[in-house]
Amino acid sequence: MIRQFLPIILLTISNVFMTFAWYGHLKFKSTALWVVILVSWGIALFEYCFQVPANRIGHDYYDAAHLKTMQEVITLVVFSFFSVFYLKEQLKWNYLVGFALIILAVFFIFKKW
């Protein structure tokens, strides 16, 4: 039972690393682009160390489409917190509506028809 939730935990950790790799450098605009790329790649290595096992373990319990959908929803949640607390940007109402529509897709993907 717990092993079924392990992919969700690993995907969440992976997404924290991914978000910092992709967007963390936005606070360091004066840093040379080549440095930012190398640092981002280094951070992304840790992302993959969690993403690959999450998908490998998760595929025992979920379809690939389920795993991808979970990853996208986790990405939105992690990015929302990152955007507000790290980048100090506001989540506008239209962003939230768009995110809600994406999350609505989860219903259609996970619903057993």
N, CA, C and O atoms as a GROMACS GRO file, in nm:
protein
  452
    1MET      N    1   0.082  -0.120   0.000
    1MET     CA    2   0.000   0.000   0.000
    1MET      C    3   0.088   0.127   0.000
    1MET      O    4   0.065   0.217  -0.080
    2ILE      N    5   0.187   0.133   0.089
    2ILE     CA    6   0.273   0.251   0.096
    2ILE      C    7   0.354   0.264  -0.033
    2ILE      O    8   0.379   0.375  -0.080
    3ARG      N    9   0.395   0.151  -0.089
    3ARG     CA   10   0.475   0.155  -0.213
    3ARG      C   11   0.397   0.221  -0.326
    3ARG      O   12   0.458   0.276  -0.418
    4GLN      N   13   0.266   0.215  -0.322
    4GLN     CA   14   0.181   0.278  -0.422
    4GLN      C   15   0.192   0.431  -0.416
    4GLN      O   16   0.175   0.498  -0.517
    5PHE      N   17   0.219   0.486  -0.298
    5PHE     CA   18   0.232   0.630  -0.281
    5PHE      C   19   0.375   0.679  -0.300
    5PHE      O   20   0.399   0.799  -0.312
    6LEU      N   21   0.470   0.588  -0.302
    6LEU     CA   22   0.610   0.625  -0.320
    6LEU      C   23   0.633   0.704  -0.448
    6LEU      O   24   0.708   0.802  -0.446
    7PRO      N   25   0.572   0.666  -0.560
    7PRO     CA   26   0.593   0.747  -0.682
    7PRO      C   27   0.548   0.892  -0.665
    7PRO      O   28   0.610   0.983  -0.720
    8ILE      N   29   0.441   0.915  -0.592
    8ILE     CA   30   0.392   1.051  -0.570
    8ILE      C   31   0.493   1.131  -0.489
    8ILE      O   32   0.519   1.248  -0.518
    9ILE      N   33   0.550   1.069  -0.388
    9ILE     CA   34   0.651   1.135  -0.305
    9ILE      C   35   0.775   1.165  -0.389
    9ILE      O   36   0.829   1.276  -0.385
   10LEU      N   37   0.820   1.066  -0.466
   10LEU     CA   38   0.938   1.085  -0.550
   10LEU      C   39   0.914   1.190  -0.659
   10LEU      O   40   1.003   1.269  -0.689
   11LEU      N   41   0.795   1.190  -0.717
   11LEU     CA   42   0.762   1.291  -0.818
   11LEU      C   43   0.762   1.431  -0.758
   11LEU      O   44   0.802   1.528  -0.824
   12THR      N   45   0.716   1.443  -0.635
   12THR     CA   46   0.715   1.573  -0.569
   12THR      C   47   0.857   1.623  -0.545
   12THR      O   48   0.888   1.738  -0.574
   13ILE      N   49   0.943   1.536  -0.494
   13ILE     CA   50   1.083   1.574  -0.473
   13ILE      C   51   1.148   1.611  -0.607
   13ILE      O   52   1.218   1.711  -0.617
   14SER      N   53   1.124   1.529  -0.708
   14SER     CA   54   1.178   1.555  -0.841
   14SER      C   55   1.134   1.691  -0.892
   14SER      O   56   1.215   1.765  -0.949
   15ASN      N   57   1.009   1.725  -0.871
   15ASN     CA   58   0.957   1.852  -0.921
   15ASN      C   59   1.013   1.972  -0.847
   15ASN      O   60   1.026   2.079  -0.906
   16VAL      N   61   1.048   1.956  -0.721
   16VAL     CA   62   1.113   2.066  -0.650
   16VAL      C   63   1.248   2.095  -0.716
   16VAL      O   64   1.281   2.210  -0.742
   17PHE      N   65   1.325   1.990  -0.742
   17PHE     CA   66   1.454   2.009  -0.810
   17PHE      C   67   1.434   2.067  -0.950
   17PHE      O   68   1.506   2.158  -0.991
   18MET      N   69   1.335   2.014  -1.024
   18MET     CA   70   1.310   2.060  -1.159
   18MET      C   71   1.274   2.209  -1.160
   18MET      O   72   1.324   2.285  -1.244
   19THR      N   73   1.190   2.250  -1.068
   19THR     CA   74   1.147   2.389  -1.064
   19THR      C   75   1.265   2.482  -1.035
   19THR      O   76   1.276   2.588  -1.096
   20PHE      N   77   1.352   2.442  -0.943
   20PHE     CA   78   1.471   2.523  -0.916
   20PHE      C   79   1.565   2.523  -1.037
   20PHE      O   80   1.625   2.626  -1.068
   21ALA      N   81   1.578   2.410  -1.104
   21ALA     CA   82   1.666   2.403  -1.221
   21ALA      C   83   1.613   2.492  -1.334
   21ALA      O   84   1.692   2.558  -1.401
   22TRP      N   85   1.483   2.494  -1.354
   22TRP     CA   86   1.426   2.567  -1.467
   22TRP      C   87   1.403   2.714  -1.437
   22TRP      O   88   1.418   2.799  -1.525
   23TYR      N   89   1.368   2.747  -1.311
   23TYR     CA   90   1.326   2.884  -1.282
   23TYR      C   91   1.406   2.953  -1.172
   23TYR      O   92   1.395   3.075  -1.156
   24GLY      N   93   1.486   2.881  -1.096
   24GLY     CA   94   1.562   2.939  -0.986
   24GLY      C   95   1.658   3.047  -1.029
   24GLY      O   96   1.684   3.141  -0.954
   25HIS      N   97   1.711   3.035  -1.149
   25HIS     CA   98   1.809   3.132  -1.199
   25HIS      C   99   1.747   3.267  -1.230
   25HIS      O  100   1.820   3.364  -1.252
   26LEU      N  101   1.615   3.277  -1.232
   26LEU     CA  102   1.551   3.405  -1.266
   26LEU      C  103   1.581   3.513  -1.163
   26LEU      O  104   1.565   3.631  -1.191
   27LYS      N  105   1.624   3.474  -1.044
   27LYS     CA  106   1.664   3.571  -0.942
   27LYS      C  107   1.810   3.614  -0.960
   27LYS      O  108   1.858   3.703  -0.889
   28PHE      N  109   1.880   3.553  -1.052
   28PHE     CA  110   2.023   3.580  -1.072
   28PHE      C  111   2.050   3.620  -1.217
   28PHE      O  112   2.131   3.558  -1.285
   29LYS      N  113   1.983   3.722  -1.262
   29LYS     CA  114   1.992   3.763  -1.403
   29LYS      C  115   2.128   3.819  -1.441
   29LYS      O  116   2.160   3.826  -1.560
   30SER      N  117   2.207   3.859  -1.343
   30SER     CA  118   2.340   3.912  -1.375
   30SER      C  119   2.444   3.801  -1.390
   30SER      O  120   2.556   3.827  -1.436
   31THR      N  121   2.409   3.680  -1.352
   31THR     CA  122   2.500   3.567  -1.366
   31THR      C  123   2.508   3.526  -1.514
   31THR      O  124   2.407   3.525  -1.584
   32ALA      N  125   2.628   3.494  -1.558
   32ALA     CA  126   2.648   3.455  -1.698
   32ALA      C  127   2.560   3.336  -1.734
   32ALA      O  128   2.541   3.244  -1.655
   33LEU      N  129   2.506   3.341  -1.855
   33LEU     CA  130   2.414   3.237  -1.900
   33LEU      C  131   2.478   3.098  -1.897
   33LEU      O  132   2.412   3.001  -1.861
   34TRP      N  133   2.605   3.089  -1.934
   34TRP     CA  134   2.670   2.957  -1.936
   34TRP      C  135   2.680   2.899  -1.795
   34TRP      O  136   2.671   2.778  -1.777
   35VAL      N  137   2.700   2.986  -1.695
   35VAL     CA  138   2.705   2.940  -1.555
   35VAL      C  139   2.568   2.891  -1.513
   35VAL      O  140   2.556   2.786  -1.449
   36VAL      N  141   2.465   2.966  -1.547
   36VAL     CA  142   2.328   2.929  -1.514
   36VAL      C  143   2.292   2.794  -1.577
   36VAL      O  144   2.228   2.710  -1.514
   37ILE      N  145   2.334   2.775  -1.700
   37ILE     CA  146   2.305   2.648  -1.769
   37ILE      C  147   2.372   2.532  -1.697
   37ILE      O  148   2.309   2.429  -1.672
   38LEU      N  149   2.499   2.547  -1.662
   38LEU     CA  150   2.571   2.440  -1.593
   38LEU      C  151   2.510   2.410  -1.456
   38LEU      O  152   2.494   2.294  -1.418
   39VAL      N  153   2.478   2.514  -1.382
   39VAL     CA  154   2.416   2.493  -1.250
   39VAL      C  155   2.281   2.426  -1.265
   39VAL      O  156   2.248   2.335  -1.190
   40SER      N  157   2.202   2.470  -1.363
   40SER     CA  158   2.071   2.410  -1.386
   40SER      C  159   2.083   2.263  -1.423
   40SER      O  160   2.004   2.180  -1.377
   41TRP      N  161   2.180   2.230  -1.505
   41TRP     CA  162   2.202   2.090  -1.540
   41TRP      C  163   2.241   2.007  -1.418
   41TRP      O  164   2.197   1.893  -1.402
   42GLY      N  165   2.322   2.066  -1.332
   42GLY     CA  166   2.361   1.996  -1.209
   42GLY      C  167   2.241   1.970  -1.120
   42GLY      O  168   2.228   1.861  -1.062
   43ILE      N  169   2.154   2.068  -1.108
   43ILE     CA  170   2.032   2.049  -1.028
   43ILE      C  171   1.941   1.946  -1.095
   43ILE      O  172   1.881   1.862  -1.027
   44ALA      N  173   1.932   1.952  -1.228
   44ALA     CA  174   1.846   1.859  -1.301
   44ALA      C  175   1.891   1.714  -1.284
   44ALA      O  176   1.809   1.623  -1.293
   45LEU      N  177   2.019   1.691  -1.260
   45LEU     CA  178   2.066   1.555  -1.234
   45LEU      C  179   1.992   1.495  -1.114
   45LEU      O  180   1.952   1.379  -1.117
   46PHE      N  181   1.974   1.577  -1.010
   46PHE     CA  182   1.901   1.528  -0.892
   46PHE      C  183   1.754   1.505  -0.925
   46PHE      O  184   1.691   1.414  -0.872
   47GLU      N  185   1.700   1.590  -1.012
   47GLU     CA  186   1.562   1.569  -1.056
   47GLU      C  187   1.547   1.430  -1.117
   47GLU      O  188   1.454   1.356  -1.083
   48TYR      N  189   1.637   1.395  -1.205
   48TYR     CA  190   1.629   1.265  -1.272
   48TYR      C  191   1.650   1.149  -1.175
   48TYR      O  192   1.594   1.041  -1.194
   49CYS      N  193   1.730   1.172  -1.072
   49CYS     CA  194   1.753   1.066  -0.972
   49CYS      C  195   1.625   1.030  -0.897
   49CYS      O  196   1.615   0.922  -0.840
   50PHE      N  197   1.528   1.120  -0.896
   50PHE     CA  198   1.399   1.092  -0.833
   50PHE      C  199   1.291   1.061  -0.936
   50PHE      O  200   1.204   0.978  -0.911
   51GLN      N  201   1.297   1.126  -1.052
   51GLN     CA  202   1.195   1.108  -1.156
   51GLN      C  203   1.197   0.966  -1.213
   51GLN      O  204   1.092   0.903  -1.227
   52VAL      N  205   1.314   0.917  -1.246
   52VAL     CA  206   1.324   0.785  -1.310
   52VAL      C  207   1.275   0.675  -1.216
   52VAL      O  208   1.195   0.592  -1.259
   53PRO      N  209   1.319   0.670  -1.090
   53PRO     CA  210   1.263   0.567  -1.000
   53PRO      C  211   1.112   0.585  -0.977
   53PRO      O  212   1.040   0.486  -0.963
   54ALA      N  213   1.066   0.710  -0.972
   54ALA     CA  214   0.921   0.733  -0.954
   54ALA      C  215   0.842   0.668  -1.067
   54ALA      O  216   0.741   0.603  -1.043
   55ASN      N  217   0.889   0.686  -1.189
   55ASN     CA  218   0.819   0.626  -1.303
   55ASN      C  219   0.836   0.475  -1.308
   55ASN      O  220   0.744   0.402  -1.344
   56ARG      N  221   0.954   0.428  -1.273
   56ARG     CA  222   0.979   0.283  -1.276
   56ARG      C  223   0.891   0.212  -1.173
   56ARG      O  224   0.825   0.113  -1.205
   57ILE      N  225   0.892   0.263  -1.049
   57ILE     CA  226   0.810   0.204  -0.943
   57ILE      C  227   0.663   0.228  -0.971
   57ILE      O  228   0.580   0.138  -0.956
   58GLY      N  229   0.631   0.349  -1.012
   58GLY     CA  230   0.492   0.386  -1.035
   58GLY      C  231   0.424   0.306  -1.144
   58GLY      O  232   0.303   0.284  -1.139
   59HIS      N  233   0.500   0.263  -1.244
   59HIS     CA  234   0.441   0.189  -1.354
   59HIS      C  235   0.389   0.052  -1.311
   59HIS      O  236   0.313  -0.012  -1.384
   60ASP      N  237   0.430   0.005  -1.193
   60ASP     CA  238   0.374  -0.118  -1.138
   60ASP      C  239   0.230  -0.097  -1.092
   60ASP      O  240   0.155  -0.194  -1.080
   61TYR      N  241   0.191   0.027  -1.067
   61TYR     CA  242   0.059   0.058  -1.012
   61TYR      C  243  -0.026   0.146  -1.103
   61TYR      O  244  -0.149   0.143  -1.094
   62TYR      N  245   0.038   0.222  -1.190
   62TYR     CA  246  -0.034   0.320  -1.272
   62TYR      C  247   0.007   0.306  -1.418
   62TYR      O  248   0.116   0.259  -1.449
   63ASP      N  249  -0.082   0.347  -1.507
   63ASP     CA  250  -0.048   0.358  -1.648
   63ASP      C  251   0.047   0.476  -1.666
   63ASP      O  252   0.054   0.565  -1.580
   64ALA      N  253   0.118   0.478  -1.778
   64ALA     CA  254   0.208   0.589  -1.807
   64ALA      C  255   0.131   0.722  -1.812
   64ALA      O  256   0.181   0.825  -1.767
   65ALA      N  257   0.010   0.719  -1.867
   65ALA     CA  258  -0.072   0.842  -1.873
   65ALA      C  259  -0.107   0.891  -1.733
   65ALA      O  260  -0.111   1.012  -1.708
   66HIS      N  261  -0.132   0.798  -1.642
   66HIS     CA  262  -0.159   0.836  -1.503
   66HIS      C  263  -0.036   0.902  -1.440
   66HIS      O  264  -0.046   1.004  -1.372
   67LEU      N  265   0.080   0.842  -1.462
   67LEU     CA  266   0.204   0.898  -1.407
   67LEU      C  267   0.230   1.038  -1.462
   67LEU      O  268   0.267   1.129  -1.387
   68LYS      N  269   0.211   1.055  -1.591
   68LYS     CA  270   0.234   1.187  -1.652
   68LYS      C  271   0.136   1.289  -1.597
   68LYS      O  272   0.173   1.403  -1.571
   69THR      N  273   0.012   1.249  -1.580
   69THR     CA  274  -0.089   1.340  -1.527
   69THR      C  275  -0.056   1.380  -1.383
   69THR      O  276  -0.066   1.497  -1.348
   70MET      N  277  -0.017   1.282  -1.301
   70MET     CA  278   0.024   1.313  -1.164
   70MET      C  279   0.141   1.411  -1.165
   70MET      O  280   0.143   1.507  -1.088
   71GLN      N  281   0.238   1.386  -1.252
   71GLN     CA  282   0.356   1.471  -1.259
   71GLN      C  283   0.317   1.614  -1.296
   71GLN      O  284   0.373   1.709  -1.240
   72GLU      N  285   0.224   1.632  -1.387
   72GLU     CA  286   0.183   1.766  -1.428
   72GLU      C  287   0.111   1.840  -1.316
   72GLU      O  288   0.134   1.959  -1.295
   73VAL      N  289   0.025   1.770  -1.243
   73VAL     CA  290  -0.047   1.834  -1.132
   73VAL      C  291   0.052   1.870  -1.020
   73VAL      O  292   0.044   1.978  -0.963
   74ILE      N  293   0.142   1.779  -0.990
   74ILE     CA  294   0.245   1.807  -0.889
   74ILE      C  295   0.328   1.927  -0.932
   74ILE      O  296   0.362   2.013  -0.851
   75THR      N  297   0.362   1.933  -1.060
   75THR     CA  298   0.439   2.046  -1.113
   75THR      C  299   0.366   2.177  -1.091
   75THR      O  300   0.426   2.276  -1.050
   76LEU      N  301   0.236   2.179  -1.117
   76LEU     CA  302   0.158   2.302  -1.097
   76LEU      C  303   0.157   2.345  -0.951
   76LEU      O  304   0.170   2.463  -0.920
   77VAL      N  305   0.141   2.248  -0.862
   77VAL     CA  306   0.138   2.281  -0.719
   77VAL      C  307   0.274   2.333  -0.673
   77VAL      O  308   0.283   2.437  -0.608
   78VAL      N  309   0.380   2.260  -0.708
   78VAL     CA  310   0.515   2.301  -0.667
   78VAL      C  311   0.548   2.437  -0.728
   78VAL      O  312   0.601   2.524  -0.660
   79PHE      N  313   0.516   2.455  -0.857
   79PHE     CA  314   0.546   2.582  -0.923
   79PHE      C  315   0.469   2.697  -0.860
   79PHE      O  316   0.522   2.807  -0.846
   80SER      N  317   0.345   2.673  -0.821
   80SER     CA  318   0.265   2.779  -0.759
   80SER      C  319   0.330   2.828  -0.630
   80SER      O  320   0.343   2.948  -0.609
   81PHE      N  321   0.370   2.735  -0.545
   81PHE     CA  322   0.438   2.773  -0.421
   81PHE      C  323   0.571   2.843  -0.451
   81PHE      O  324   0.603   2.945  -0.391
   82PHE      N  325   0.646   2.788  -0.545
   82PHE     CA  326   0.775   2.846  -0.584
   82PHE      C  327   0.758   2.988  -0.634
   82PHE      O  328   0.832   3.079  -0.595
   83SER      N  329   0.661   3.007  -0.722
   83SER     CA  330   0.637   3.137  -0.781
   83SER      C  331   0.602   3.242  -0.676
   83SER      O  332   0.650   3.355  -0.682
   84VAL      N  333   0.517   3.204  -0.581
   84VAL     CA  334   0.473   3.299  -0.478
   84VAL      C  335   0.582   3.323  -0.375
   84VAL      O  336   0.612   3.438  -0.341
   85PHE      N  337   0.642   3.216  -0.324
   85PHE     CA  338   0.733   3.231  -0.210
   85PHE      C  339   0.879   3.257  -0.248
   85PHE      O  340   0.950   3.323  -0.173
   86TYR      N  341   0.924   3.208  -0.363
   86TYR     CA  342   1.063   3.229  -0.403
   86TYR      C  343   1.076   3.347  -0.500
   86TYR      O  344   1.161   3.435  -0.481
   87LEU      N  345   0.994   3.348  -0.603
   87LEU     CA  346   1.002   3.456  -0.702
   87LEU      C  347   0.922   3.579  -0.661
   87LEU      O  348   0.935   3.685  -0.722
   88LYS      N  349   0.838   3.563  -0.559
   88LYS     CA  350   0.755   3.675  -0.509
   88LYS      C  351   0.660   3.727  -0.617
   88LYS      O  352   0.638   3.848  -0.628
   89GLU      N  353   0.606   3.637  -0.697
   89GLU     CA  354   0.509   3.674  -0.800
   89GLU      C  355   0.369   3.635  -0.755
   89GLU      O  356   0.352   3.542  -0.676
   90GLN      N  357   0.271   3.706  -0.804
   90GLN     CA  358   0.133   3.677  -0.767
   90GLN      C  359   0.076   3.570  -0.858
   90GLN      O  360   0.110   3.561  -0.976
   91LEU      N  361  -0.012   3.488  -0.800
   91LEU     CA  362  -0.092   3.397  -0.880
   91LEU      C  363  -0.221   3.471  -0.914
   91LEU      O  364  -0.304   3.496  -0.827
   92LYS      N  365  -0.237   3.506  -1.039
   92LYS     CA  366  -0.354   3.580  -1.083
   92LYS      C  367  -0.473   3.486  -1.100
   92LYS      O  368  -0.455   3.365  -1.113
   93TRP      N  369  -0.591   3.541  -1.098
   93TRP     CA  370  -0.713   3.459  -1.105
   93TRP      C  371  -0.715   3.374  -1.232
   93TRP      O  372  -0.759   3.259  -1.227
   94ASN      N  373  -0.670   3.429  -1.345
   94ASN     CA  374  -0.674   3.352  -1.469
   94ASN      C  375  -0.574   3.236  -1.467
   94ASN      O  376  -0.597   3.134  -1.532
   95TYR      N  377  -0.464   3.250  -1.394
   95TYR     CA  378  -0.371   3.137  -1.378
   95TYR      C  379  -0.441   3.025  -1.302
   95TYR      O  380  -0.432   2.908  -1.340
   96LEU      N  381  -0.510   3.063  -1.195
   96LEU     CA  382  -0.578   2.963  -1.113
   96LEU      C  383  -0.689   2.892  -1.191
   96LEU      O  384  -0.709   2.772  -1.176
   97VAL      N  385  -0.761   2.967  -1.274
   97VAL     CA  386  -0.866   2.905  -1.357
   97VAL      C  387  -0.802   2.807  -1.455
   97VAL      O  388  -0.850   2.695  -1.473
   98GLY      N  389  -0.693   2.848  -1.517
   98GLY     CA  390  -0.622   2.758  -1.609
   98GLY      C  391  -0.571   2.634  -1.540
   98GLY      O  392  -0.584   2.523  -1.593
   99PHE      N  393  -0.513   2.650  -1.420
   99PHE     CA  394  -0.466   2.535  -1.344
   99PHE      C  395  -0.583   2.443  -1.308
   99PHE      O  396  -0.570   2.321  -1.314
  100ALA      N  397  -0.697   2.503  -1.271
  100ALA     CA  398  -0.815   2.423  -1.235
  100ALA      C  399  -0.863   2.340  -1.354
  100ALA      O  400  -0.904   2.225  -1.338
  101LEU      N  401  -0.858   2.398  -1.472
  101LEU     CA  402  -0.898   2.323  -1.592
  101LEU      C  403  -0.803   2.207  -1.619
  101LEU      O  404  -0.845   2.100  -1.662
  102ILE      N  405  -0.676   2.230  -1.594
  102ILE     CA  406  -0.580   2.120  -1.611
  102ILE      C  407  -0.608   2.010  -1.509
  102ILE      O  408  -0.604   1.891  -1.540
  103ILE      N  409  -0.636   2.051  -1.386
  103ILE     CA  410  -0.666   1.953  -1.282
  103ILE      C  411  -0.796   1.879  -1.314
  103ILE      O  412  -0.810   1.761  -1.280
  104LEU      N  413  -0.890   1.946  -1.378
  104LEU     CA  414  -1.013   1.879  -1.421
  104LEU      C  415  -0.981   1.764  -1.516
  104LEU      O  416  -1.052   1.663  -1.519
  105ALA      N  417  -0.874   1.778  -1.592
  105ALA     CA  418  -0.832   1.671  -1.682
  105ALA      C  419  -0.799   1.544  -1.604
  105ALA      O  420  -0.814   1.433  -1.656
  106VAL      N  421  -0.754   1.560  -1.481
  106VAL     CA  422  -0.722   1.444  -1.397
  106VAL      C  423  -0.846   1.355  -1.382
  106VAL      O  424  -0.836   1.233  -1.388
  107PHE      N  425  -0.960   1.417  -1.363
  107PHE     CA  426  -1.085   1.340  -1.351
  107PHE      C  427  -1.105   1.251  -1.472
  107PHE      O  428  -1.135   1.132  -1.458
  108PHE      N  429  -1.089   1.307  -1.590
  108PHE     CA  430  -1.114   1.230  -1.711
  108PHE      C  431  -1.009   1.122  -1.735
  108PHE      O  432  -1.040   1.016  -1.791
  109ILE      N  433  -0.888   1.147  -1.693
  109ILE     CA  434  -0.782   1.047  -1.713
  109ILE      C  435  -0.791   0.934  -1.612
  109ILE      O  436  -0.768   0.818  -1.647
  110PHE      N  437  -0.824   0.965  -1.487
  110PHE     CA  438  -0.830   0.861  -1.384
  110PHE      C  439  -0.965   0.793  -1.372
  110PHE      O  440  -0.974   0.688  -1.310
  111LYS      N  441  -1.070   0.850  -1.429
  111LYS     CA  442  -1.203   0.791  -1.421
  111LYS      C  443  -1.206   0.661  -1.499
  111LYS      O  444  -1.159   0.654  -1.613
  112LYS      N  445  -1.260   0.558  -1.436
  112LYS     CA  446  -1.275   0.429  -1.506
  112LYS      C  447  -1.406   0.433  -1.582
  112LYS      O  448  -1.514   0.435  -1.523
  113TRP      N  449  -1.396   0.435  -1.713
  113TRP     CA  450  -1.516   0.449  -1.797
  113TRP      C  451  -1.569   0.315  -1.834
  113TRP      O  452  -1.669   0.306  -1.905
   0.00000   0.00000   0.00000
